[in-house]
Amino acid sequence: MSDLLLTAWEPPVTARLAVAPVPGGEQRIHVTASTERGTFLEFTGGADVLAGPPSGFRLGPDGSDDGPHLFHGKVDARRHSTVPAPCEKTFFER
């Protein structure tokens, strides 16, 4: 991934993601993340992307997502009320 560009990362942030296929039939995608202030993340990667598990939440007054999350999966909904730490294997390694 030689074209990774990350600028102006100022958490908390809620962003819009845009994913578009790269022309030429290479099975690659171009991903852009932006806010009302502009694009802060761009990269091109392989077209096989795993995203999840999905959850929903309401933004806090300061724009954070620290409040309760509602998870789609029944097990995750019972076990978690916020997004777990990255080391939580049963959540991230499925």
N, C-alpha and C positions, 0 to 999 in steps of 0.2 A: 504494500500500500504506500506508494511513493507520493501520493498527492493529498495526504491528510492535512487539513487546515482547520485549526481551532483558534478562534479569536474572541476576546471580550467575554469570557466565561465568568458570569457574576451570579452565582446561585443565590436564592432560589430562582429558577426560571422555568416557565412553561413555554414549550416551543412547538412550532409546526414542522412536521417532517414531510419532505417531498422525495419520492423515490421514482427514478426514471431509468428505463433500460438504456444501456450504452449502445449506440448504433454499431453495426458491423457483425452482429451475431456472435459476440464473444462470451455470452452468458455472464455479463457484468452489469452492475447497476451503479448509478450515481446518486448519492444521498446528500440532501441539504437540510440543515436545521436552522430555523430562523424565528425571530420574534419581531415585534413591531419596530425594534431598533435596527433590524437587519440580520443578515446571515452571520452565524457564529461558528458553524461546523459544516464542513464539506469533505466528502471522500468518495472514491470509487472503489468498489469491492466486488467479490463474487456474488452471483445472483442467488445463491442459496443462503438465505438469512433466517435464523431462528429468533423469533421475538416472543416473549411471554415470560411468565404467565400474566394474563391481563388483569387489571384491577381498575376500579374507579374511585375517585376522591373529589372532595371540594377543596378549592384553594383556600388557604388561610388568609387572614387580612394582610399579611406581609408577602403573599404570593407563594408561600411554601406549601409543600404537600405532606407536612408532618401529621396531619390529622388522620382519622381512621380511613382505611382503604377497604373497599368492598371487593373481594376476590371472586372471580368466576368459578373456579374449581371448589368443590365441596370441602375437600381436605384443607386446602389453603384458607378457605373462609373460616374454618373451625380453629386452625392453628395460629393465624396471623391477623392482626388488626392494622399493621403498618408493613411496609416493605422490609423484609428481614435483612440482616447484614449479609454482605457478599459471601461469607464463609458458610452460610446455611445450605448445606449440600442437598437436603431433601427438597428445597425450594428451587435452586438454580441448576441442579444437575439431573434433570429428567430427560 
